Amino acid sequence: MRPEGDGSAVSPAGDRSPPSAGEAPGPEVPRIPLTHPVPTAGFRPGVDLTADRVTIDATSAVDVTGRGYPGGNQSIFGTFGTTAGFVQGAGRGNGGTHGGVGGHYAGSSEAGNPTYGSFTDPVEYGAGGGEWSGAGAYGGGRVHIVANELVLDGALHADGAISTGSASGEGAGGSVNLQLVNLLGSGRISADGGSTAGSNHSAGGGGRIALRVSGSIGLPAANVHALGGDGYYGDGGHG
C-alpha cells in the first residue's frame, strides 16, 4: 500500500525496498495487512490516512476486522458486549448492532444494543456481541481516508469478528469513511457483521460505509457492502 504526495507515508510490516546494485535479493517477506489496536475507554485508535494518492494493490489490504468494541466476557461489563461511548451494550445471545441490528437468540431474555452512528460521516467502531457459553466477539474497527485518488485493487475490511460460544453474539461491522475525488480499481470494501455462514452463533449487524466521491467512481458498486451476518440463532440486519 502506497500513500503518495504530502500526506503521511505508511509502510506496513512486510514492505521491502528493492536491492541495491550488485546486492542479491533477499527472501520474499509476506505482506501483513495494515490495522489498528483495539480501543479502550480512553484510547480511540483508527486507520487515518491523508494523502494525494493512495494505492492498495491486489496483494495488500487494510483490515480492521475485530478491532472495535469488545464482546461479552471480554469487556468490563461482564456477559454484556460494549457499544458506542464505551457503555454496556448487547446482552447474552445477541449479536452486536451498529448500522444494522444484531441477531437475537430466542432463548435469551436480554436485548441487543440500539443502532448508532452517522450515515454520512461514520467514525464509530462496531459493537461487541453478548456472550452465551463462550465470549462474545469484538466489533469491526474504523478506517478514514482523505485523498484525491484511491486506487483499490486489494481490500478494505472493517468486519465484525466471530464469537466463541454456542449462541453467543458476533461483532457488528465497523466504519469505512472515504473522502475522495476519484475511486478506482476492482477491490472490495466491507463493514459486514460477523457471520458463521448459518452455523451456531447469533450474527452481528452490518456497519456503516460512506463514500463521498466528487469525481469518478470506477469501483463496481457490488464490491461495496455492509451486510448483516448469517447466524443459526439469529441473522444480523444490513447496515
C-alpha positions as CSV (number, residue, x, y, z in Angstrom):
1,M,0.0,0.0,0.0
2,R,1.4,3.3,-1.0
3,P,0.2,6.7,0.2
4,E,1.8,9.4,-2.0
5,G,2.1,13.1,-2.0
6,D,2.2,15.4,1.0
7,G,0.2,13.0,3.2
8,S,1.8,10.8,5.9
9,A,3.6,7.8,4.4
10,V,2.7,4.4,5.8
11,S,4.9,1.3,5.5
12,P,3.1,-1.8,6.8
13,A,5.3,-4.7,8.0
14,G,6.3,-6.8,5.1
15,D,7.2,-4.0,2.6
16,R,10.7,-4.2,1.2
17,S,12.9,-1.8,-0.6
18,P,14.5,-3.1,-3.8
19,P,18.0,-4.4,-3.5
20,S,20.9,-2.1,-4.3
21,A,23.1,-2.6,-7.4
22,G,25.1,-5.8,-7.0
23,E,23.1,-6.9,-4.0
24,A,21.3,-10.3,-4.2
25,P,17.6,-10.0,-3.5
26,G,16.5,-11.4,-0.1
27,P,13.7,-13.8,0.6
28,E,10.1,-12.6,-0.1
29,V,8.5,-11.2,3.1
30,P,4.8,-11.9,3.4
31,R,2.7,-8.7,3.4
32,I,0.8,-8.0,6.6
33,P,-2.5,-6.0,6.4
34,L,-2.5,-2.5,7.9
35,T,-4.7,-2.5,11.0
36,H,-5.0,-0.7,14.4
37,P,-5.1,-1.7,18.0
38,V,-8.4,-2.4,19.8
39,P,-9.9,0.7,21.6
40,T,-10.3,1.3,25.3
41,A,-12.4,3.8,27.2
42,G,-9.6,6.4,26.9
43,F,-8.0,5.3,23.6
44,R,-9.6,5.6,20.2
45,P,-7.2,4.3,17.5
46,G,-8.0,4.0,13.8
47,V,-6.5,3.8,10.4
48,D,-6.5,7.5,9.3
49,L,-4.7,8.3,6.1
50,T,-4.4,11.7,4.3
51,A,-2.5,11.8,1.0
52,D,-2.7,12.9,-2.6
53,R,-2.9,9.4,-3.9
54,V,-3.4,6.1,-2.1
55,T,-2.7,2.8,-3.9
56,I,-3.8,-0.6,-2.3
57,D,-2.7,-3.2,-4.8
58,A,-4.1,-6.7,-5.2
59,T,-1.7,-8.2,-2.7
60,S,-2.4,-5.6,0.0
61,A,-5.2,-4.8,2.5
62,V,-6.4,-2.5,5.2
63,D,-8.1,-4.9,7.6
64,V,-9.5,-3.8,10.9
65,T,-11.8,-6.8,11.4
66,G,-12.4,-7.4,15.1
67,R,-10.7,-4.1,16.1
68,G,-13.8,-2.5,17.6
69,Y,-15.7,-2.6,20.9
70,P,-15.2,-5.8,22.9
71,G,-17.8,-8.5,23.3
72,G,-19.2,-10.1,26.5
73,N,-16.7,-11.8,28.8
74,Q,-14.0,-9.7,27.1
75,S,-15.3,-6.4,28.3
76,I,-15.7,-4.5,31.6
77,F,-19.4,-5.3,31.5
78,G,-19.3,-9.0,32.3
79,T,-21.5,-11.0,29.9
80,F,-22.6,-7.9,28.0
81,G,-20.9,-6.5,25.0
82,T,-19.7,-2.9,24.7
83,T,-21.2,-0.3,22.5
84,A,-20.7,3.4,21.4
85,G,-19.4,5.6,24.2
86,F,-17.8,2.6,25.9
87,V,-21.1,1.7,27.7
88,Q,-22.9,-1.6,28.3
89,G,-24.3,-3.0,25.0
90,A,-25.7,-6.3,23.7
91,G,-27.0,-8.8,26.3
92,R,-26.4,-12.5,26.2
93,G,-27.2,-14.3,23.0
94,N,-27.3,-11.1,20.9
95,G,-25.0,-10.0,18.1
96,G,-23.6,-6.5,18.2
97,T,-25.6,-3.7,16.5
98,H,-24.2,-0.7,14.6
99,G,-25.8,0.4,11.3
100,G,-27.8,-2.9,11.3
101,V,-29.4,-4.7,14.2
102,G,-27.6,-7.8,15.6
103,G,-29.2,-11.2,15.6
104,H,-31.1,-12.4,18.7
105,Y,-31.2,-15.8,20.2
106,A,-34.8,-16.7,21.1
107,G,-33.6,-18.4,24.3
108,S,-32.3,-15.2,25.7
109,S,-34.4,-12.8,27.7
110,E,-31.9,-10.0,27.2
111,A,-31.9,-7.4,24.4
112,G,-29.3,-6.1,22.0
113,N,-28.0,-2.5,21.8
114,P,-29.6,0.1,19.6
115,T,-28.3,1.3,16.3
116,Y,-25.9,4.4,16.3
117,G,-23.5,6.4,14.3
118,S,-23.7,8.7,11.3
119,F,-24.9,7.7,7.8
120,T,-22.8,10.3,6.1
121,D,-19.7,10.6,8.3
122,P,-19.2,7.3,10.1
123,V,-16.4,7.3,12.7
124,E,-17.6,4.6,15.2
125,Y,-16.4,1.1,15.9
126,G,-18.8,-1.9,15.7
127,A,-20.4,-3.0,18.9
128,G,-19.3,-6.3,20.6
129,G,-21.7,-9.2,20.9
130,G,-23.1,-10.7,24.1
131,E,-21.8,-14.0,25.4
132,W,-23.5,-17.3,25.6
133,S,-21.5,-20.4,26.6
134,G,-18.4,-18.5,25.5
135,A,-17.2,-15.0,24.8
136,G,-19.0,-12.5,22.5
137,A,-17.0,-11.2,19.6
138,Y,-15.3,-7.8,19.0
139,G,-16.9,-5.4,16.5
140,G,-15.1,-4.0,13.5
141,G,-12.7,-1.1,13.6
142,R,-12.6,2.1,11.7
143,V,-10.9,3.4,8.5
144,H,-10.9,7.0,7.3
145,I,-9.1,8.0,4.1
146,V,-8.9,11.5,2.6
147,A,-7.3,11.6,-0.8
148,N,-7.6,13.0,-4.3
149,E,-7.4,9.4,-5.6
150,L,-7.7,6.0,-4.1
151,V,-6.8,3.1,-6.4
152,L,-8.2,0.0,-4.7
153,D,-7.4,-3.4,-6.2
154,G,-6.9,-5.1,-2.7
155,A,-9.4,-4.8,0.2
156,L,-10.7,-2.5,2.9
157,H,-12.3,-4.6,5.6
158,A,-13.9,-3.4,8.9
159,D,-16.0,-6.5,9.6
160,G,-17.2,-7.9,13.0
161,A,-15.3,-10.8,14.4
162,I,-16.6,-14.3,15.4
163,S,-17.5,-15.3,18.9
164,T,-16.6,-18.5,20.7
165,G,-19.8,-19.7,22.3
166,S,-22.8,-21.7,21.0
167,A,-25.3,-18.9,20.7
168,S,-23.0,-16.1,21.6
169,G,-23.1,-12.8,19.6
170,E,-20.8,-11.9,16.7
171,G,-19.4,-8.4,16.4
172,A,-21.1,-5.6,14.4
173,G,-19.3,-4.2,11.4
174,G,-17.3,-1.1,11.9
175,S,-16.9,2.1,9.8
176,V,-15.3,2.9,6.4
177,N,-15.3,6.6,5.7
178,L,-13.8,7.7,2.3
179,Q,-13.5,11.4,1.2
180,L,-12.1,11.3,-2.4
181,V,-12.1,12.9,-5.8
182,N,-11.6,9.6,-7.7
183,L,-12.2,6.0,-6.5
184,L,-10.7,3.5,-8.9
185,G,-9.9,-0.2,-9.1
186,S,-11.6,-3.6,-8.7
187,G,-11.1,-4.3,-5.0
188,R,-13.6,-4.7,-2.2
189,I,-14.8,-2.6,0.7
190,S,-16.8,-4.2,3.6
191,A,-18.1,-3.4,7.0
192,D,-20.1,-6.7,7.4
193,G,-21.4,-8.1,10.7
194,G,-19.7,-11.2,12.0
195,S,-21.0,-14.3,10.3
196,T,-20.6,-18.1,10.6
197,A,-22.5,-18.7,7.3
198,G,-25.5,-20.1,9.1
199,S,-23.8,-22.3,11.7
200,N,-24.1,-21.8,15.5
201,H,-24.0,-18.2,17.0
202,S,-26.0,-15.1,16.7
203,A,-24.8,-12.9,13.9
204,G,-23.6,-9.3,14.0
205,G,-25.3,-6.3,12.3
206,G,-23.8,-4.5,9.4
207,G,-21.6,-1.5,10.0
208,R,-21.5,1.8,8.1
209,I,-19.8,2.9,4.8
210,A,-19.7,6.4,3.4
211,L,-18.2,7.1,0.0
212,R,-18.0,10.9,-0.6
213,V,-16.6,11.0,-4.2
214,S,-16.7,14.2,-6.2
215,G,-15.1,12.8,-9.4
216,S,-15.0,9.4,-11.0
217,I,-16.1,6.1,-9.5
218,G,-14.6,3.0,-11.3
219,L,-15.1,0.5,-8.4
220,P,-18.1,-1.8,-9.0
221,A,-21.0,-1.0,-6.7
222,A,-21.4,-4.7,-5.9
223,N,-18.0,-4.7,-4.3
224,V,-19.1,-2.4,-1.5
225,H,-21.2,-3.8,1.3
226,A,-22.1,-3.5,5.0
227,L,-24.1,-6.8,5.3
228,G,-25.6,-8.3,8.3
229,G,-24.2,-11.7,9.3
230,D,-25.8,-15.1,8.7
231,G,-26.3,-16.8,12.1
232,Y,-28.1,-20.0,13.0
233,Y,-29.7,-18.5,16.1
234,G,-30.4,-15.1,14.5
235,D,-29.4,-13.1,11.4
236,G,-28.0,-9.6,11.6
237,G,-29.6,-6.7,9.7
238,H,-27.7,-4.9,6.9
239,G,-26.1,-1.5,7.7
